[in-house]
Amino acid sequence: MNKFIKRIKYLLNKYATKKNLFYKYKSHLKIFLLLILIIESLYNRHHRNYLIKVAYYCNSFKNGGVERVISLLIKYISKEYKFRHYLITNEDKSEGEYILDERIDRISLSKERISLIHAIKTNHIDILIYNYYDSSHLKKLNKLKRTKIICYNHSTYFFWIYQNIFNFNDSIYNVYKKCNYIISIIPLENDYLFKKWGINSILLDNPLTFEYDSVIPSDLEGNNIIMIGRANDIYKRFDLGIHAMTSIIKEIPTCEMNILSFPVKKLEDMINELNLTKNVRFIGYQENIEIYYKNCSLHILPSILESYSMVLSEAKIFGIPSIITGLDYLALSKKGTIIIYDDEPDSIAKEAIKILKNKNYRKKLGEEARISMKNLKNSLIAKRWVKLLLSVYNENKLSSLDLSGTKKKISNYEAEKILHNQLKLIQKRISLLRYLTFESLLNYSL
């Protein structure tokens, strides 16, 4: 623009003579050019300093899978694009939280005694990434005109069945139908269920705790088992893994289990009652979990439900086989995992003994697990998130984006097979749903 204006000024001075119109309107043209320069300067200053304000909302920021995802998102997105980041939580800052960059603005609703809507409006938030599952919140948020809302719910369809056996119509999925931007991290929901229910969503990967290329995988030489998560969460069911140890140590007396979680008295009492104090121990929360993965040969994930499972992704990056209970709807459930469907500790123990006693089998599963994570890189995931945020800011439709990375769309056949498996599990786990049919399972939210 400056070169163009200099050229015009040069031509004016060169050709503006008393005999032509250039000379007559020379002063007017100079004023016009000056105005263009002023407008251009203001435009550049505005766009050079203007940052898109992105806020992340969750209940608290204490150590947990969802909170870890948010901390990683902020970390890697900020490397790719210059946003201004806010973290909004219900709870105030406390010990045991993930560390945030000091440049991030932290807003505590309880401390400031304000509502989420008030925090959004007073801080002029452009985009809110909503990491929660309060349908009343979303109904209010959807009415905001200036702020774009991205629903990033980390729970699953099955969570709402377990939580709301006969009141599923009030679930968050019905609110999703009125939302413009929905993020899914589960292929089954995104490609099959959401499509069936008329929900406009897009599939994205969570950022990862560890980078594939920077990790030295476990040598899988020991008899160490690991369980990671919030042991006080009723859905994690660490009791199944602990009970399985009674059978495992009969076959492998040197086997040890490390539970990376804050101790829970009920489970500690169980360990004492089963005489497992020499083999099973609570390690507590650890900032550096890498050393535990490196010295581990098997990961047990006995959860009743998961949505993405950061610990499963971590185990796979370190090349560690995993035993999971159902959960075949997870994007990470394939390769290097053994899935059991009866929720019995003896079944977990049987598979664990087989893996720990057979070195070649263990190595094969570990290699499959690690290779499956090779193409999931945080730099690529961050770029996809940035592309999403810019599209949302510009009010583009999600359907025009391709952010699925290397994932292939799930087929109807595969989706129905997985749902049939989950139906059998649900009927075992909840006796009230023993008469639930496959068709009613699909339409449970409609």
C-alpha positions as CSV (number, residue, x, y, z in Angstrom):
1,M,0.0,0.0,0.0
2,N,2.8,2.5,0.9
3,K,4.6,1.8,-2.4
4,F,1.4,2.4,-4.3
5,I,0.8,5.7,-2.6
6,K,4.4,6.8,-3.2
7,R,4.0,6.0,-6.8
8,I,0.8,8.1,-7.1
9,K,2.5,11.1,-5.4
10,Y,5.4,10.8,-7.8
11,L,3.1,10.8,-10.8
12,L,1.2,13.8,-9.3
13,N,4.4,15.9,-8.9
14,K,5.7,14.8,-12.3
15,Y,2.6,15.3,-14.5
16,A,0.5,17.9,-12.6
17,T,0.9,21.0,-14.7
18,K,-1.3,24.1,-15.1
19,K,-2.7,22.7,-18.3
20,N,-4.4,19.5,-16.9
21,L,-6.8,18.4,-14.3
22,F,-4.1,16.9,-12.1
23,Y,-2.9,20.3,-11.3
24,K,-6.4,21.7,-10.6
25,Y,-7.2,18.9,-8.1
26,K,-3.7,18.3,-6.9
27,S,-4.4,19.4,-3.3
28,H,-7.6,17.4,-3.1
29,L,-5.8,14.3,-4.3
30,K,-3.1,14.8,-1.7
31,I,-5.7,15.1,1.0
32,F,-7.4,11.9,-0.3
33,L,-4.1,10.1,-0.2
34,L,-3.4,11.3,3.3
35,L,-6.8,9.9,4.4
36,I,-5.9,6.6,2.9
37,L,-2.7,6.5,4.8
38,I,-4.5,7.3,8.1
39,I,-7.1,4.6,7.5
40,E,-4.4,2.1,6.5
41,S,-2.4,2.9,9.7
42,L,-5.4,2.5,11.9
43,Y,-6.3,-0.8,10.2
44,N,-2.9,-2.2,10.6
45,R,-2.6,-1.2,14.2
46,H,-6.0,-2.7,15.0
47,H,-5.2,-6.0,13.3
48,R,-1.6,-6.2,14.6
49,N,-2.7,-5.9,18.2
50,Y,-6.1,-7.5,18.1
51,L,-6.2,-11.0,19.6
52,I,-9.0,-13.5,19.5
53,K,-10.1,-14.1,23.0
54,V,-10.5,-17.8,23.7
55,A,-11.8,-19.0,27.1
56,Y,-11.8,-22.5,28.4
57,Y,-14.4,-23.4,31.0
58,C,-14.4,-26.4,33.4
59,N,-15.5,-27.0,37.0
60,S,-12.0,-27.1,38.5
61,F,-8.4,-27.4,37.4
62,K,-7.3,-30.1,39.7
63,N,-5.4,-33.1,38.4
64,G,-7.5,-35.2,36.1
65,G,-7.9,-36.2,32.5
66,V,-10.1,-33.3,31.3
67,E,-8.0,-30.7,33.1
68,R,-4.8,-32.2,31.6
69,V,-6.4,-31.9,28.2
70,I,-7.2,-28.2,28.7
71,S,-3.6,-27.5,30.0
72,L,-2.2,-29.2,26.9
73,L,-4.5,-27.5,24.5
74,I,-3.5,-24.0,25.8
75,K,0.2,-25.0,25.7
76,Y,0.2,-26.3,22.1
77,I,-2.4,-23.9,20.6
78,S,-0.4,-20.9,21.8
79,K,2.6,-22.2,19.9
80,E,0.7,-22.2,16.6
81,Y,-1.3,-19.0,16.8
82,K,-1.5,-15.9,19.0
83,F,-4.7,-16.1,20.9
84,R,-5.4,-14.5,24.2
85,H,-6.3,-17.3,26.6
86,Y,-8.6,-17.4,29.6
87,L,-9.3,-20.2,32.0
88,I,-12.7,-20.0,33.7
89,T,-13.5,-22.3,36.6
90,N,-16.2,-22.6,39.2
91,E,-13.7,-23.4,41.9
92,D,-10.9,-21.1,43.1
93,K,-7.2,-21.9,42.5
94,S,-5.9,-24.5,44.9
95,E,-3.1,-27.1,45.4
96,G,-2.9,-30.0,43.1
97,E,-3.7,-28.1,40.0
98,Y,-2.0,-28.2,36.6
99,I,0.5,-25.4,36.1
100,L,-0.7,-22.7,33.7
101,D,1.5,-20.2,31.9
102,E,1.4,-16.9,33.8
103,R,0.2,-15.1,30.7
104,I,-3.2,-17.0,30.9
105,D,-5.9,-15.0,32.6
106,R,-7.6,-17.0,35.4
107,I,-11.2,-16.3,36.4
108,S,-12.7,-18.0,39.4
109,L,-16.5,-17.7,39.4
110,S,-16.8,-18.6,43.1
111,K,-14.1,-16.2,44.2
112,E,-15.4,-13.3,42.1
113,R,-19.0,-14.3,42.9
114,I,-20.1,-13.9,39.3
115,S,-21.9,-16.2,36.8
116,L,-20.3,-17.7,33.7
117,I,-22.4,-15.5,31.5
118,H,-21.2,-12.4,33.4
119,A,-17.5,-13.5,33.0
120,I,-18.0,-14.0,29.3
121,K,-19.6,-10.6,28.7
122,T,-17.3,-8.5,30.9
123,N,-14.2,-10.0,29.4
124,H,-15.6,-9.8,25.8
125,I,-14.8,-13.5,25.1
126,D,-14.9,-14.3,21.4
127,I,-14.9,-18.1,21.7
128,L,-15.8,-20.3,24.7
129,I,-14.6,-23.9,24.8
130,Y,-17.2,-25.4,27.1
131,N,-15.7,-28.4,29.0
132,Y,-18.6,-29.5,31.1
133,Y,-22.0,-31.2,30.8
134,D,-24.6,-28.8,32.4
135,S,-27.5,-28.6,30.0
136,S,-29.0,-25.6,31.8
137,H,-25.7,-23.8,31.2
138,L,-25.7,-24.6,27.5
139,K,-29.3,-23.4,27.0
140,K,-28.2,-20.0,28.3
141,L,-24.9,-20.0,26.4
142,N,-26.7,-20.7,23.1
143,K,-28.5,-17.4,23.5
144,L,-25.3,-15.4,23.4
145,K,-24.9,-13.5,20.2
146,R,-21.4,-12.3,20.2
147,T,-19.6,-15.2,21.8
148,K,-19.2,-18.5,19.8
149,I,-19.7,-21.6,22.0
150,I,-17.7,-24.8,21.3
151,C,-19.2,-27.8,23.2
152,Y,-16.3,-30.1,24.1
153,N,-17.9,-32.7,26.4
154,H,-15.6,-35.4,27.5
155,S,-18.3,-37.8,28.6
156,T,-20.0,-40.4,26.4
157,Y,-23.4,-41.5,25.3
158,F,-23.1,-44.4,27.8
159,F,-22.3,-42.0,30.7
160,W,-25.8,-40.6,30.3
161,I,-27.4,-44.0,30.2
162,Y,-25.7,-44.9,33.5
163,Q,-26.5,-41.5,35.1
164,N,-30.1,-41.1,33.8
165,I,-31.6,-44.6,33.4
166,F,-35.1,-43.4,32.9
167,N,-34.6,-39.7,32.4
168,F,-32.4,-39.6,29.3
169,N,-34.5,-37.1,27.5
170,D,-33.0,-34.4,29.7
171,S,-29.5,-35.3,28.7
172,I,-27.0,-32.9,27.1
173,Y,-27.4,-34.5,23.7
174,N,-30.8,-33.0,23.2
175,V,-29.3,-29.6,23.9
176,Y,-26.6,-30.3,21.4
177,K,-29.1,-30.3,18.6
178,K,-29.4,-26.5,19.1
179,C,-25.6,-25.9,19.3
180,N,-23.6,-24.8,16.3
181,Y,-20.2,-26.2,17.2
182,I,-19.8,-29.7,18.8
183,I,-16.5,-31.5,19.2
184,S,-16.5,-35.2,19.4
185,I,-13.6,-37.4,20.5
186,I,-15.4,-40.7,19.9
187,P,-15.7,-42.0,16.3
188,L,-18.8,-44.0,17.1
189,E,-20.7,-41.0,18.4
190,N,-19.5,-38.6,15.8
191,D,-19.9,-40.8,12.7
192,Y,-22.9,-42.8,13.7
193,L,-25.0,-41.6,16.7
194,F,-24.6,-37.9,16.2
195,K,-25.5,-38.2,12.5
196,K,-28.6,-40.2,13.4
197,W,-29.7,-37.7,16.0
198,G,-29.2,-34.6,13.7
199,I,-26.2,-33.2,15.7
200,N,-23.7,-31.2,13.8
201,S,-20.3,-32.3,15.1
202,I,-16.7,-32.8,14.1
203,L,-14.2,-35.4,15.2
204,L,-10.9,-34.2,16.8
205,D,-8.2,-35.8,18.8
206,N,-7.1,-34.8,22.3
207,P,-3.6,-33.5,22.6
208,L,-1.2,-36.0,24.1
209,T,0.8,-35.9,27.3
210,F,3.9,-37.3,25.6
211,E,5.3,-37.0,22.1
212,Y,5.9,-40.3,20.3
213,D,9.4,-39.4,19.1
214,S,10.6,-38.1,22.5
215,V,9.6,-41.2,24.5
216,I,11.9,-44.2,25.2
217,P,9.4,-47.1,25.4
218,S,9.3,-49.6,28.2
219,D,11.4,-52.7,27.8
220,L,8.5,-54.8,29.2
221,E,11.0,-56.9,31.1
222,G,9.5,-56.8,34.6
223,N,6.2,-58.0,36.2
224,N,5.0,-54.6,37.1
225,I,1.3,-53.6,36.5
226,I,0.1,-50.0,36.6
227,M,-3.4,-48.4,37.1
228,I,-3.7,-44.6,36.8
229,G,-6.6,-42.3,37.5
230,R,-8.8,-40.9,40.3
231,A,-9.3,-44.0,42.5
232,N,-12.3,-42.3,44.2
233,D,-14.2,-42.1,40.9
234,I,-16.8,-44.8,41.0
235,Y,-16.5,-45.3,37.2
236,K,-12.8,-46.2,37.3
237,R,-13.4,-49.4,39.3
238,F,-9.9,-49.9,40.6
239,D,-11.4,-52.6,42.9
240,L,-11.5,-55.0,39.9
241,G,-7.8,-54.6,39.3
242,I,-7.0,-55.0,42.9
243,H,-9.1,-58.2,43.2
244,A,-7.5,-59.6,40.1
245,M,-4.1,-59.4,41.8
246,T,-5.1,-62.2,44.2
247,S,-5.1,-64.6,41.3
248,I,-2.2,-63.0,39.5
249,I,0.3,-63.4,42.4
250,K,-0.6,-67.1,42.8
251,E,0.9,-67.6,39.3
252,I,3.5,-64.8,39.5
253,P,4.4,-64.1,43.2
254,T,6.8,-61.3,42.2
255,C,4.2,-59.3,40.4
256,E,3.6,-55.8,41.7
257,M,0.9,-53.2,41.1
258,N,1.4,-49.5,41.3
259,I,-1.7,-47.3,41.6
260,L,-1.0,-43.7,40.6
261,S,-3.7,-42.0,42.5
262,F,-4.3,-40.4,45.9
263,P,-5.1,-43.2,48.3
264,V,-8.7,-44.1,49.0
265,K,-9.4,-45.7,52.4
266,K,-12.0,-48.1,51.1
267,L,-9.5,-49.5,48.6
268,E,-6.6,-49.5,51.2
269,D,-8.8,-51.6,53.5
270,M,-9.5,-53.9,50.6
271,I,-5.7,-54.3,50.0
272,N,-5.2,-55.2,53.6
273,E,-8.1,-57.7,53.8
274,L,-6.8,-59.5,50.7
275,N,-3.2,-59.6,52.1
276,L,-1.9,-57.7,49.1
277,T,0.1,-55.0,51.0
278,K,3.4,-56.4,49.6
279,N,2.2,-56.4,46.0
280,V,-0.2,-53.5,45.7
281,R,0.6,-49.9,46.7
282,F,-0.8,-46.4,46.2
283,I,1.9,-44.1,44.8
284,G,-0.2,-40.9,45.1
285,Y,-0.3,-38.2,42.4
286,Q,3.0,-37.9,40.6
287,E,4.0,-35.0,38.3
288,N,6.7,-37.2,36.7
289,I,4.8,-40.4,35.6
290,E,7.3,-41.3,32.9
291,I,9.5,-43.4,35.2
292,Y,6.5,-45.5,36.2
293,Y,5.5,-46.2,32.6
294,K,9.1,-47.1,31.7
295,N,9.2,-49.7,34.5
296,C,5.8,-51.2,33.6
297,S,4.9,-54.3,31.6
298,L,1.1,-54.1,31.7
299,H,-1.6,-51.4,32.1
300,I,-5.0,-52.3,33.4
301,L,-8.0,-50.0,32.7
302,P,-11.0,-51.5,34.4
303,S,-13.3,-48.4,33.9
304,I,-17.0,-48.8,33.3
305,L,-16.7,-46.0,30.8
306,E,-14.1,-43.6,29.3
307,S,-14.3,-41.0,26.5
308,Y,-10.8,-40.7,25.2
309,S,-8.7,-42.0,28.1
310,M,-5.4,-40.1,28.4
311,V,-3.9,-42.9,30.4
312,L,-4.6,-45.4,27.6
313,S,-2.8,-43.0,25.1
314,E,0.1,-42.7,27.5
315,A,0.5,-46.5,28.0
316,K,0.3,-47.0,24.2
317,I,3.0,-44.3,23.5
318,F,5.3,-46.2,26.0
319,G,4.5,-49.4,24.1
320,I,2.7,-51.1,27.0
321,P,-0.2,-53.6,26.5
322,S,-3.5,-52.7,28.1
323,I,-6.4,-54.8,29.4
324,I,-9.7,-52.8,29.2
325,T,-13.2,-53.8,30.2
326,G,-15.5,-53.2,27.2
327,L,-14.7,-49.6,25.9
328,D,-14.4,-50.9,22.3
329,Y,-16.0,-47.6,21.2
330,L,-12.8,-45.7,22.1
331,A,-10.7,-44.3,19.3
332,L,-7.7,-45.9,21.0
333,S,-9.2,-49.3,21.8
334,K,-7.7,-51.0,18.8
335,K,-4.1,-52.3,18.6
336,G,-2.2,-53.5,21.7
337,T,-5.2,-53.9,23.9
338,I,-7.1,-56.9,25.2
339,I,-10.9,-56.3,25.7
340,I,-12.9,-58.3,28.2
341,Y,-16.7,-58.1,28.4
342,D,-17.7,-59.8,31.6
343,D,-16.3,-57.4,34.2
344,E,-14.9,-60.2,36.3
345,P,-11.5,-59.9,38.2
346,D,-10.7,-63.5,37.2
347,S,-11.0,-62.6,33.5
348,I,-8.7,-59.7,34.0
349,A,-6.3,-62.0,35.9
350,K,-6.4,-64.7,33.2
351,E,-5.4,-62.2,30.5
352,A,-2.8,-60.5,32.7
353,I,-1.1,-63.8,33.5
354,K,-1.0,-64.7,29.8
355,I,0.6,-61.4,28.9
356,L,3.2,-61.4,31.8
357,K,4.2,-65.1,31.3
358,N,4.6,-64.9,27.5
359,K,7.4,-62.5,26.6
360,N,6.9,-62.7,22.8
361,Y,3.2,-62.1,23.2
362,R,3.8,-59.2,25.5
363,K,6.3,-57.6,23.1
364,K,4.0,-58.1,20.2
365,L,1.1,-56.3,21.9
366,G,3.4,-53.6,23.1
367,E,4.8,-53.0,19.6
368,E,1.2,-52.8,18.2
369,A,0.2,-50.3,20.9
370,R,3.2,-48.0,20.2
371,I,3.0,-48.1,16.4
372,S,-0.7,-47.2,16.6
373,M,0.3,-43.8,18.1
374,K,3.0,-42.9,15.6
375,N,0.9,-40.5,13.5
376,L,-0.7,-38.6,16.5
377,K,1.5,-35.6,17.0
378,N,0.7,-32.6,19.1
379,S,1.9,-30.1,16.4
380,L,-0.6,-31.5,14.0
381,I,-3.4,-31.7,16.5
382,A,-2.8,-28.1,17.5
383,K,-2.9,-26.9,13.9
384,R,-6.3,-28.6,13.5
385,W,-7.6,-26.9,16.6
386,V,-6.3,-23.5,15.4
387,K,-8.1,-24.2,12.1
388,L,-11.2,-24.9,14.0
389,L,-11.0,-21.8,16.2
390,L,-10.4,-19.5,13.2
391,S,-13.3,-21.1,11.3
392,V,-15.6,-20.7,14.3
393,Y,-14.5,-17.1,14.8
394,N,-15.4,-16.4,11.1
395,E,-18.7,-18.3,11.5
396,N,-17.9,-21.0,9.0
397,K,-19.7,-24.3,9.1
398,L,-18.0,-27.3,10.7
399,S,-19.0,-29.5,7.8
400,S,-16.5,-27.6,5.5
401,L,-13.6,-28.6,7.8
402,D,-11.5,-31.7,7.5
403,L,-9.9,-32.2,10.9
404,S,-10.1,-35.9,11.4
405,G,-6.4,-36.5,10.7
406,T,-5.6,-40.1,9.8
407,K,-8.8,-41.5,11.2
408,K,-11.2,-43.3,8.9
409,K,-14.9,-43.0,9.2
410,I,-16.5,-45.7,11.2
411,S,-18.8,-47.9,9.1
412,N,-22.4,-48.7,10.1
413,Y,-21.5,-52.3,10.4
414,E,-18.7,-51.6,12.8
415,A,-20.8,-49.1,14.8
416,E,-23.7,-51.6,15.3
417,K,-21.3,-54.3,16.3
418,I,-19.7,-52.1,19.0
419,L,-23.2,-50.9,20.2
420,H,-24.4,-54.5,20.4
421,N,-21.3,-55.3,22.7
422,Q,-22.1,-52.3,24.8
423,L,-25.8,-53.2,25.1
424,K,-24.8,-56.6,26.5
425,L,-22.6,-54.9,29.1
426,I,-25.2,-52.3,30.0
427,Q,-27.7,-55.0,30.6
428,K,-25.3,-56.9,32.9
429,R,-24.3,-53.7,34.8
430,I,-27.8,-52.3,35.2
431,S,-30.5,-54.9,35.9
432,L,-33.2,-52.3,35.3
433,L,-32.1,-52.2,31.6
434,R,-32.2,-56.0,31.0
435,Y,-35.1,-55.6,28.7
436,L,-33.5,-52.7,26.7
437,T,-33.6,-53.5,22.9
438,F,-31.0,-52.5,20.4
439,E,-33.3,-50.2,18.7
440,S,-34.3,-48.5,21.9
441,L,-30.6,-48.1,22.8
442,L,-30.1,-46.2,19.6
443,N,-33.1,-44.0,20.2
444,Y,-32.6,-43.5,23.9
445,S,-32.0,-39.8,23.6
446,L,-34.7,-39.0,21.1
